[in-house]
């Protein structure tokens, strides 16, 4: 299938979006540049009102509806950012919006979408089941179906992000974009290549959902069932995006769950910005493949910032453990009064903070008069952990890292 989309469509979308979506900043990150060995510029799409680039495509699509289509309303299928983008701009434009979401959609996303005035229909256990139901309802009620990525108006809207980036930072020679259904990277790669022919566009997918990687590289990597980057957990890429991607995207890299977690924590810590898994995948690729980007001027798209607070808390904790700032140590001691107090005092004197204490008497291979104490401690890093263990051993305890 030949996509007829061209730069003129993306420029027209940019004119439509003026004053309707935020022209997000694209600024240099000195610390990330030092970490990666590249000049890194961040496009903060997580600052959009619904915290995602999805507003661009949704707004471009809805503003082009005919009077008849506007009167009837729109329907979309999404468990996340597309739902909120469509609902918000439909509300702004005075349109009826029905959003079909799978039954497993987190309550916070359902309520947020409902908060934009959309009618929510929970149906099916998968996105495919929800999509099928949405198409049935569209037919029954005469609603216009707003596809999350396989639609030229959506792709053109998403492509406006690249025009802004090159306008702000003309010297960019590489753009790194997460890939799910392909709408964002298709629009951005078409816009970028049309404005600056030599620019390189690199897509990023999670190892668990390598659909576009498989399609472009003629690979057959298996597909997983869940990922921290649920925004790009798409089984089948769109036909319109795929045709553009085959022409305009130079490469697709894969990242794993741990890479994405590390990037979320880094962006929070270094840039003081909250980015969801799908939005952090680009930085994950730069950290995983530094030689690929070293010395280049790279534009990274922080696609969205919608992440469950409990998931975020877990990611931060795991990130601290990975960095050695949270450690689990095992200390063996005589089971006599004052032993635990001496252990915690020794840890404190070594400058670490005790987070958790587990006293183990029954489930241990130690002699009956001994006790195993497991501590979770907050430290300054791996060297500090070793210093704490050294202090415990000096105090006469058997201590090791778990």
C-alpha positions in Angstrom: 0.0 0.0 0.0 1.4 3.4 -1.0 1.0 6.1 1.5 0.3 9.5 -0.2 1.4 11.5 2.8 4.0 14.3 2.1 5.7 17.2 3.9 2.9 19.6 2.8 0.4 17.5 4.9 2.6 17.7 8.0 3.1 21.5 7.5 -0.7 21.9 7.2 -1.1 19.9 10.4 1.4 22.1 12.2 -0.7 25.2 11.2 -3.9 23.5 12.5 -2.3 22.6 15.8 -1.1 26.1 16.5 -2.7 27.3 19.8 -4.4 23.9 20.2 -1.5 21.7 21.4 1.6 22.8 23.3 4.8 23.6 21.2 7.0 21.7 23.6 10.6 22.7 24.3 13.5 20.9 22.8 16.5 21.6 25.0 20.1 20.3 25.5 20.9 18.0 28.4 24.4 18.5 29.5 24.5 15.5 31.9 23.0 13.0 29.5 25.4 14.3 26.8 28.3 13.5 29.2 26.8 10.1 30.0 26.3 9.0 26.3 29.2 10.8 24.6 26.7 12.5 22.2 25.1 15.9 22.2 21.6 15.2 23.5 18.6 17.3 23.0 15.3 16.4 24.7 11.8 17.0 23.2 9.5 17.2 26.2 6.2 15.8 24.8 5.4 14.6 28.3 4.5 18.3 29.0 1.4 18.2 26.7 -1.8 18.7 28.6 -2.6 14.9 28.6 1.1 14.2 29.0 1.7 12.6 25.6 2.4 13.4 21.9 -0.8 11.5 21.0 -2.7 14.8 21.2 -1.0 16.0 18.0 -2.5 13.3 15.8 -5.9 13.3 17.6 -6.2 17.1 17.3 -5.2 17.0 13.6 -7.8 14.3 12.8 -10.6 15.9 14.7 -10.2 19.4 13.3 -10.6 18.0 9.8 -13.9 16.2 10.3 -16.9 17.2 8.1 -19.9 18.9 9.7 -21.8 15.6 9.4 -19.0 13.7 11.1 -18.7 16.3 13.9 -22.5 16.1 14.6 -22.3 12.3 15.0 -19.1 12.1 17.1 -16.0 9.9 17.2 -15.0 6.6 18.7 -11.5 5.3 19.6 -10.0 2.2 21.0 -7.1 2.7 23.5 -5.9 1.7 26.9 -3.8 4.8 27.4 -2.6 8.0 25.8 -4.5 7.9 22.6 -7.8 7.6 24.6 -6.9 10.8 26.6 -5.8 12.7 23.5 -9.0 12.0 21.6 -11.2 12.6 24.6 -9.6 15.9 25.5 -9.7 17.4 22.0 -13.2 16.1 21.4 -14.3 17.9 24.6 -12.5 21.1 23.5 -14.1 20.9 20.0 -17.6 20.0 21.4 -17.8 16.5 19.9 -19.2 13.4 21.4 -16.4 10.9 22.1 -16.8 7.1 22.9 -13.7 5.4 24.0 -13.5 1.5 24.1 -11.0 0.2 26.6 -10.0 -3.4 27.4 -11.4 -4.6 30.8 -7.8 -4.8 32.3 -7.2 -1.0 31.8 -6.0 0.5 35.1 -8.8 2.5 36.9 -6.7 5.7 37.0 -6.6 5.8 33.1 -10.3 5.0 32.8 -11.2 7.8 35.2 -8.8 10.3 33.7 -10.3 9.7 30.2 -13.9 9.9 31.6 -12.8 13.2 33.2 -12.4 14.6 29.7 -16.1 14.0 29.1 -15.8 10.8 27.1 -18.2 7.9 27.3 -16.2 4.8 28.4 -17.0 1.3 27.2 -15.0 -1.5 28.9 -14.9 -4.5 26.5 -12.7 -7.5 25.9 -9.5 -8.8 27.5 -7.2 -7.6 24.7 -6.7 -4.5 22.6 -7.8 -6.5 19.5 -11.1 -7.5 21.2 -11.6 -3.8 22.2 -10.8 -2.7 18.6 -13.4 -5.1 17.1 -16.1 -3.9 19.5 -15.2 -0.2 18.7 -15.5 -0.9 14.9 -19.0 -2.5 15.5 -20.1 0.5 17.6 -18.8 2.9 14.9 -21.0 1.1 12.3 -24.1 0.9 14.5 -24.0 4.5 15.7 -22.4 6.3 12.7 -19.3 7.3 14.6 -16.0 8.2 13.0 -13.3 5.7 14.1 -10.1 7.4 15.1 -7.3 4.9 14.7 -4.3 5.3 17.1 -1.7 5.1 14.3 -3.0 3.7 11.0 -4.4 6.9 9.6 -2.7 9.6 7.5 -4.2 12.5 9.6 -2.8 10.9 12.8 0.6 10.3 11.2 0.8 13.9 9.9 -0.1 15.3 13.3 2.6 13.3 15.0 5.1 14.4 12.4 4.8 18.0 13.5 7.1 17.1 16.5 10.0 16.7 14.1 9.3 20.0 12.4 9.5 21.8 15.8 12.7 19.9 16.7 14.5 20.9 13.5 13.2 24.4 13.8 14.7 24.7 17.4 17.9 22.6 16.8 18.7 22.7 13.0 22.1 21.0 13.7 20.4 17.6 14.7 21.9 14.8 12.7 20.0 11.9 14.4 16.5 11.6 15.9 15.7 8.6 18.2 12.0 7.6 18.5 10.1 4.8 20.2 8.1 2.5 17.9 4.8 0.8 18.7 2.2 1.0 16.0 4.5 3.3 14.1 2.5 6.5 13.8 5.0 8.8 15.6 8.2 7.6 13.9 6.5 7.5 10.5 5.3 11.1 10.7 8.6 12.3 12.3 10.9 10.4 9.8 8.9 11.7 6.8 9.1 15.3 8.1 12.7 15.1 9.1 14.0 13.5 5.9 12.0 16.0 3.8 13.4 19.0 5.7 17.0 17.6 6.1 17.8 14.8 3.7 20.9 13.5 5.5 19.4 13.2 9.0 19.3 9.7 10.5 16.1 8.4 12.1 16.5 5.5 14.5 13.5 3.6 16.0 13.5 1.8 19.3 11.4 -1.2 20.4 11.3 -3.3 23.4 12.6 -6.9 23.1 9.2 -8.1 24.2 7.3 -6.4 21.3 9.7 -6.4 18.3 7.0 -6.2 15.6 8.5 -3.5 13.4 12.1 -4.8 14.0 10.9 -8.2 12.7 9.2 -6.6 9.7 12.2 -4.4 8.7 15.0 -6.8 9.5 13.2 -9.9 8.3 13.7 -11.4 11.8 11.4 -13.7 13.7 11.9 -12.7 17.3 9.1 -14.0 19.6 6.6 -11.6 21.1 6.1 -11.3 24.8 2.9 -10.7 26.8 3.7 -7.6 28.9 6.3 -4.8 29.2 6.9 -1.7 31.3 6.6 0.2 28.0 3.0 -0.6 27.5 2.6 2.4 25.2 4.6 0.6 22.5 3.3 -2.9 23.2 1.7 -3.3 19.8 1.3 -6.7 18.2 0.8 -5.5 14.5 2.2 -2.3 13.1 0.0 -0.1 11.0 0.1 -0.4 7.2 0.4 3.3 6.5 3.2 3.8 9.0 5.1 0.7 7.9 5.3 1.9 4.3 6.8 5.2 5.4 9.1 3.5 7.9 10.5 1.2 5.2 11.4 4.3 3.2 12.5 6.8 5.9 13.8 5.0 9.0 17.5 4.0 9.0 17.6 1.5 11.8 15.6 -0.1 14.7 17.3 -1.0 18.0 16.0 -3.2 20.7 16.1 -2.5 24.5 15.2 -4.7 27.5 13.1 -4.0 30.6 16.0 -3.1 32.8 17.4 -0.6 30.2 14.0 1.2 30.2 13.7 1.2 34.0 17.2 2.7 34.3 16.3 5.4 31.9 13.1 6.4 33.7 15.1 6.8 36.9 17.9 8.8 35.2 15.4 11.2 33.6 13.7 11.7 36.9 16.9 12.2 38.8 18.9 14.2 36.2 16.2 16.1 34.3 13.6 16.2 37.1 11.1 15.0 34.5 8.6 12.1 34.7 8.6 9.8 31.6 6.7 6.6 31.1 8.3 3.4 29.8 7.5 4.0 26.1 8.9 7.5 26.3 12.1 6.5 28.0 13.0 3.8 25.4 15.0 6.2 23.3 17.4 7.1 26.1 17.6 3.4 26.9 18.8 2.7 23.4 21.5 5.4 23.6 22.7 4.0 26.9 22.7 0.4 25.6 24.4 1.3 22.3 26.7 4.2 23.1 29.0 3.5 20.2 26.1 3.9 17.8 25.5 7.6 18.8 28.9 8.8 20.1 29.9 12.2 18.8 26.5 12.7 17.1 23.9 15.5 17.8 20.8 13.5 18.8 17.2 14.6 19.3 15.4 12.3 21.8 11.6 12.3 22.0 10.2 11.9 25.5 6.9 10.7 24.2 4.7 10.6 27.3 4.7 10.9 31.1 1.7 8.7 32.1 2.9 6.1 34.5 1.2 4.4 37.5 2.5 5.9 40.8 2.9 2.4 42.3 4.9 1.2 39.3 7.0 4.3 39.5 7.8 3.6 43.2 8.8 0.1 42.4 11.1 1.3 39.5 12.8 3.9 41.7 13.5 1.3 44.4 14.8 -1.2 41.8 16.9 1.6 40.3 18.4 2.4 43.7 19.3 -1.3 44.2 20.9 -1.5 40.7 23.0 1.6 41.5 24.1 0.1 44.8 22.3 2.8 46.8 20.0 0.2 48.3 21.5 -3.1 49.4 20.5 -6.2 51.1 23.1 -7.7 53.5 23.1 -10.8 55.7 24.7 -10.6 59.2 25.2 -13.7 61.5 25.4 -13.1 65.2 25.0 -14.7 68.6 21.3 -14.7 69.7 21.9 -12.7 72.8 20.3 -9.4 74.1 22.0 -6.4 72.5 23.3 -8.1 69.3 20.8 -6.3 67.0 21.5 -3.0 68.7 25.2 -3.4 68.1 24.7 -4.4 64.4 22.5 -1.3 63.7 24.8 1.0 65.6 27.8 -0.3 63.5 25.8 0.3 60.3 24.9 3.8 61.5 28.5 4.6 62.4 29.6 3.5 58.9 27.2 6.2 57.5 24.4 3.9 56.1 20.8 4.0 57.0 18.7 0.9 57.9 15.6 0.6 55.7 14.3 -2.9 56.8 15.3 -5.6 59.3 14.4 -9.3 59.1 15.3 -11.4 62.1 15.6 -15.1 61.0 15.6 -17.8 63.6 13.7 -20.8 62.3 14.6 -20.8 58.6 18.4 -20.9 58.9 21.2 -23.5 58.9 23.0 -21.8 61.7 23.5 -23.3 65.1 20.5 -22.9 67.4 22.2 -20.2 69.5 22.9 -18.0 66.5 20.6 -15.8 64.5 20.6 -14.6 60.9 19.7 -10.9 60.4 18.9 -9.6 57.0 19.2 -5.8 56.6 18.1 -3.6 53.7 20.3 -0.5 53.9 20.6 2.8 52.1 24.1 3.7 51.0 26.0 6.0 48.7 27.0 3.3 46.3 28.9 0.0 45.9 32.1 1.2 47.6 30.1 2.4 50.6 28.4 -1.1 50.8 31.8 -2.7 51.1 32.8 -0.2 53.8 29.7 -1.1 55.8 30.5 -4.8 55.5 34.1 -4.1 56.5 32.9 -2.3 59.7 30.5 -5.2 60.6 33.3 -7.7 60.2 35.7 -5.6 62.2 33.0 -5.5 65.0 33.1 -9.3 65.0 30.1 -10.2 62.9 29.9 -12.4 59.9 28.5 -10.2 57.1 28.0 -10.6 53.3 26.0 -8.9 50.6 22.9 -10.8 49.4 
